[in-house]
């Protein structure tokens, strides 16, 4: 650990809060978890022409692990989906099934919305 108080330097630019290297040379960016740990499962229909999509947010996993979990959830639900911007989208209303699967994986999760 270098100087813990240094946040920004005109010499190097913005620094990583973990390894204190410049963001472009950050050694830990592949290890950073995306979510905050509060796993929420919601059904969204906005912008999807009325089609429902189950969205899982807040998973404390890296991008690679999110993709692996997303693939596993899609296979278990028998539907398509995607991993975007740190959250997993599964086609259709599969909230109870996904909650059960995530709890088996060791995540505590709750439903968001109505």
C-alpha positions as CSV (number, residue, x, y, z in Angstrom):
1,X,0.0,0.0,0.0
2,X,1.2,3.4,-1.0
3,X,-0.2,6.7,0.2
4,X,-3.7,6.0,1.4
5,X,-4.7,9.7,1.3
6,X,-3.9,10.3,-2.4
7,X,-7.1,10.2,-4.5
8,X,-6.2,12.1,-7.6
9,X,-2.9,13.3,-9.0
10,X,-2.3,15.4,-12.1
11,X,0.8,13.3,-12.7
12,X,-1.1,10.0,-13.1
13,X,-4.8,10.8,-13.2
14,X,-7.5,8.9,-11.3
15,X,-6.2,6.1,-9.0
16,X,-7.8,2.8,-8.1
17,X,-9.1,2.8,-4.5
18,X,-7.8,-0.8,-4.0
19,X,-4.3,-1.0,-5.5
20,X,-3.7,2.7,-5.8
21,X,-2.3,2.4,-9.3
22,X,-3.6,4.6,-12.2
23,X,-6.9,3.3,-13.5
24,X,-5.4,2.4,-16.8
25,X,-2.8,0.2,-15.1
26,X,-5.0,-1.2,-12.4
27,X,-4.0,-4.7,-11.3
28,X,-7.3,-5.6,-9.4
29,X,-9.9,-4.5,-11.9
30,X,-10.6,-8.1,-13.0
31,X,-11.2,-9.0,-9.3
32,X,-13.7,-6.3,-8.5
33,X,-17.2,-7.5,-7.7
34,X,-20.0,-5.7,-9.6
35,X,-22.9,-5.9,-7.2
36,X,-23.4,-4.5,-3.7
37,X,-24.5,-7.9,-2.1
38,X,-28.2,-7.0,-1.8
39,X,-29.6,-9.5,-4.3
40,X,-32.9,-8.3,-5.7
41,X,-35.2,-10.1,-8.2
42,X,-37.7,-8.0,-10.2
43,X,-40.0,-8.3,-13.1
44,X,-39.6,-5.6,-15.7
45,X,-41.8,-4.9,-18.7
46,X,-40.9,-1.3,-19.5
47,X,-39.4,-0.8,-23.0
48,X,-40.0,-4.5,-23.9
49,X,-43.4,-4.1,-25.7
50,X,-45.2,-5.8,-22.7
51,X,-42.9,-8.8,-22.5
52,X,-41.9,-9.6,-19.0
53,X,-38.2,-10.1,-18.1
54,X,-36.9,-11.2,-14.7
55,X,-33.9,-9.0,-13.7
56,X,-31.4,-10.0,-11.0
57,X,-29.3,-7.2,-9.6
58,X,-26.8,-6.8,-6.8
59,X,-25.0,-10.0,-7.1
60,X,-21.5,-9.6,-5.6
61,X,-19.7,-11.4,-8.4
62,X,-17.2,-10.5,-11.1
63,X,-18.3,-10.1,-14.7
64,X,-17.0,-13.6,-15.6
65,X,-18.8,-15.3,-12.7
66,X,-21.9,-13.4,-13.6
67,X,-21.8,-14.8,-17.1
68,X,-21.4,-18.4,-15.7
69,X,-24.3,-17.9,-13.3
70,X,-26.4,-16.4,-16.0
71,X,-25.8,-19.3,-18.3
72,X,-26.7,-21.7,-15.5
73,X,-29.9,-19.9,-14.6
74,X,-31.0,-19.7,-18.3
75,X,-30.5,-23.5,-18.6
76,X,-32.4,-24.2,-15.4
77,X,-35.3,-22.0,-16.5
78,X,-35.3,-23.2,-20.1
79,X,-35.4,-19.7,-21.5
80,X,-33.1,-17.1,-23.0
81,X,-31.5,-14.1,-21.4
82,X,-28.5,-11.9,-21.1
83,X,-25.9,-10.5,-18.7
84,X,-25.7,-6.7,-19.1
85,X,-24.3,-3.9,-17.0
86,X,-23.7,-6.0,-13.9
87,X,-27.2,-7.6,-13.8
88,X,-28.7,-10.8,-15.2
89,X,-31.9,-10.7,-17.4
90,X,-33.9,-13.9,-17.8
91,X,-36.9,-14.0,-20.3
92,X,-40.3,-14.5,-18.7
93,X,-41.6,-14.4,-15.2
94,X,-39.3,-16.9,-13.4
95,X,-39.0,-15.1,-10.1
96,X,-39.9,-18.0,-7.7
97,X,-37.7,-20.5,-9.6
98,X,-34.8,-18.1,-9.7
99,X,-35.1,-17.3,-6.0
100,X,-34.9,-21.0,-5.2
101,X,-31.9,-21.5,-7.4
102,X,-30.0,-18.5,-6.0
103,X,-30.7,-19.6,-2.4
104,X,-29.2,-23.1,-3.3
105,X,-26.1,-21.2,-4.6
106,X,-25.8,-19.5,-1.2
107,X,-27.2,-16.0,-1.9
108,X,-29.9,-14.4,0.2
109,X,-32.3,-12.6,-2.1
110,X,-35.7,-10.9,-2.1
111,X,-38.3,-9.8,-4.5
112,X,-38.4,-6.2,-5.7
113,X,-41.6,-4.5,-6.8
114,X,-45.1,-5.9,-6.8
